[in-house]
Amino acid sequence: MCIDSDDATLVEDGLSRREAMALTVATVTMAAGGAEAATLAKVSERAVDIKTADGICDAVLLHAGDKPAPAVIWFPDGFGRRPAHVDMGKRLAAEGYAVLVINPYYRVRRAPVLPPDFDFNKPEDREKGMKMIAMLDHDAVIRDASSFVAFLDTQPEVNPKAKIGAVGFCLGGSMTVRAQAAAPDRVGASVSFHGGGLVSEHANSPHKLVARTKGAYHIAIGIDDDEKQPEAKTVMAKALEDAKRPYTQEVYPGAKHGWMVPDRPVYDHDQAERGWTAMLRLYKQALI
């Protein structure tokens, strides 16, 4: 499923949320070996409420150790915040980051927002889902990102002297660019995994925003997304080069839209590990 709120693009992956949740525990367990699972157990998890211009965003703040760390804003995919994303956030936190996993649909209700049997393939579910996604237009995401940055800079888990990172999946991919545009002096690195709507004709298309940013990027593209919009990577690369932004961009071999998230049916362990390596490399270089 590939979604962007500004151009309402939707690509199905044929799995309901109930089926996805059934896969979560087994797949995440396989993705985390024994030693890694022990490390994740040391990550603290704190439920937080963030005041925004539009209400209260419920989120989870993840952190390991007793020292403040660089912060990362975690933007989930179109199915919203759920255990798979929180577990992935814990893995990142264990690497030395304070990770804020947000509920993108907080304007509707607190997470979990979507019921277990939610299925974008059902017309009635799709209509409900697209109404929620429509709330996440450019201005709303800019407002939210500004609030998230301001919140993080006041938390004891966060090192406010270090740059903030952003990572997003599906519709969250475009939000990472907007986060940099919202706070260019604070957000220093954006990672987009199978991001939707990075290049469009919309006036606020993310590729048109990179000139307003000051950080680095990793753009990770699924093969099916590239097949549907093969010119997008060229347009994005030119925009990043014109803006003189450090970046890497890659179509991940054999990886289909959603490959990074363990509860999706297209999860690809090997390509996901390549994604983790690229993200950690970028954050180590940029979040200083």
N, C-alpha and C positions, 0 to 999 in steps of 0.2 A: 504494500500500500504506500503510494507516494502522494503526499498532500502538501499543498501550499495555500495559505489563506488568501493570498492576493490574487491568484489566478485559478483557484478552485480546481486544481488538477488532482485526479484520484486514479490510482492504479491498484487493482485488487490483488491480494495474495491468497484469497480463498480459505481463510481460517477465522473462526469466531473467537471472541475473547475467551470463552469457556475452554475451547480446545487449546488455545495458547497457554492459558493458565495451567492446564493439565500437563503441559510439557515443561513448565518452568522449573519445578524442583529437580526433575531428573536431569535436564539439560545443564542447569547451572551447576549441579553437583558434579557432572562429568567435566564441565569446563574448569572447575576449581579442584586441583589435586589436593592430597592430604595436607601437605605443608602450606599450600595457599589457603586452604580452608581454616587452618589454625591461625594464620595471620589475619584473615578476615574477622575471626572471632574477637580480635583485639580492637577492632574499629568501634568507636562509640557512635551511637545513633541518637540524635536529639530532634524531636518534633518541634518545629518553629512556625510561627505565624508572622508574615511579612506584610506590613501596611503598604498598600499601593494607592495610586490615584483612583483605582476602580474598586477597591475593597480590600479583603485580606486573603493573601495567597498562603495556603498551607504548603509546607515543604519539609524536607528532612535534611538535617545538616550532619554530615559524616566526617569523622576525624580520627586519626590514630596518633598515639603518643601524647606528650605533655607540652609540646612546643607549638606556637602559632605557625601556620603553614600557608602557602599560597592558596588562594581560593579558586574554585572552578564552579561555574554555573552549568548545571546539567539539564538540558532541554529534552524531555522524552519524545517519543514518536507519537503518531496519531492516536494510539490507544491509551495514551496518558501514563501517569505515574503508577507503577505496579511493582511487585516484588523483583522481577527481572532487572528493572532499571535501578532499583535500590541496591541490589546485590552487585551490579556492575559498578555503581557509585562507591560501594565499599571497597571494591578492588582498587579503584583509583585512589581512594583515601589512604589505603594501606601503602601506597607508593609515596606518600608524603604530602597530600593535598587535603584541604578542607572543601568537601564537595557538597554543594547545595542542589538537591534533586527536587525540582519544583513541580507543582501541579499546574499544568498550563491551562486547565479548565476551571480554575478556582472561581471564575465569574458565575459558573453554573452551580457547583457544589464542591464540598471537600472531597478529596480522593478517598477511595476509588470512585471515579465518576461514571465509568461505563459498567453496565451489569455484566455478569459472567457470560451470558449468552449473546452479547452484542456482536453483530456481524455486519460489516460494511456491504456485504453482498445482498442483504435484505433491504428493499427500498425504504421501508419505514425506519430502519436503523440508520441507513445512509443519510436520510433527510435530517434526522436528529443530529448525527455526527457532523454533517456539513454546516448546520446552524451554529454549532459550538466552534467549529474551526473558523467560521466567518467572523467570530468575535476577535480572533487573533490577527487583526490587520496590522499594517505597518505601525500606525500610531500607538496601538495598544501594546505591541511588543516593545516599542521604544520606551514607553512609560514603565512597563514592567521591568525591563532590563535596568533602567536607571534606579528603580526601587531596590532591585536585588543587589546591585553594586553598593548602594548606600547602606543597606542592611549588613552586608558582609563586612564592610569596613569597620563596623562597630562590634563584631563578635570576637570573643576571646580565643576562639580556635583559629582565627585568621590573622595572617601577617599583612597589615595594611600597607607596608612598604613594598611588597612584592606585587607584580602585575597579576591581574585576574585572568583566568582562562574561561573559555566557553566550549562546550561540546554539545552537539545536537544530532538527532536522528530523524529521518523523514522530514516532517514539517519543522522539527527542531533545528535542522541544518541551516535554514534561512535565518532562524532566530540568532544563531551565533554571529552572523554578519551584522545583524541589527544591534546586537549587544555591543559590538565594537563601535558602531556608529553612534550609539546612545552615550557611551562613555569612552571615547577614544584615548583619553589619558590614563584610564585604569585597566581596560580590557586589552591584554597584550597578545592573545593567541586565540584563534577560533579553529575548531575541528568540526567538519561537517561529514557525517556518514550517511550515504544514500539520501542526501538532502533533496527536498522538493522545491521547485520554483526558484532556484538560484539565479536563473536567467529567464527573463520574460520581458514583455513589452510594457509592463506596468511601470509607472513613473518612479516607484520606490523599489524596483527590482534590486535584490541584493548586489548584483554585479555593478549596479549604478551607485551603490553606496560605498564601495571599497575606497574610493578617493577621500572619503571623510574619516577613514580609519588610520590607525598608526601601528597596528600589530601584524603578526604573522598568521599564516593560514595553512591548513592541510585540508584539501578537498578530496574526499574518497567517494568514488562513483561506482554504482552497480552496473553490470553489463546490460541489463534490460533497460535501465534508465538511459544509458548511453545510446542504446539502439533507438529509443523513442525520440531522443533529442541530441543527436550526435554533434551538433554545432555548439552546444552549450559549453562544453569544456574549452573550446577555442575562444569563445566570447569572454568567458570568465578569466582565462589566462591573460588575454589582452588587457582586461580591466585591471587585473592585479599588477601586471607589468607596467601599465601606464601610471598606476598609482605608486609604483616603486615599493610594493609590499613584498616581503619575503614569503614564498609559498612553495608548496609541493601540491601536485594534483595528479591523480591516478585513477584509471578505470581498473578496479580490482579484478584480476583474472578469475572467471568462473563464478564470481559473487553476484547474487541477485539481490534486488532491492529488499532490505531488511536483514542482510546477512550478519550484521554485528550483534543482534539482540538474541540471546539464547532461547527465548520463548517463541520465536518466529519459526515457521516450518522451513524457511530457507537458510536458517543459521548455518554458517560455514566456519567451523572451528579454525581451520588453518588460515583462512583469509581474515577472520576476526583477530587472530593473534598478530597478523601483520598490521592490522589497524591499530591494535593496542601499542605495538612497537612504535608506529609512526606518531601516535598521539603523545606517548611518553617522551619521545625524543624531542618533539616540538616544545612541550611544556618545560622540559629541563632547560632548553635553550632560551625560551622567551619569558617564563614566569619568574623573573629575578628582580 
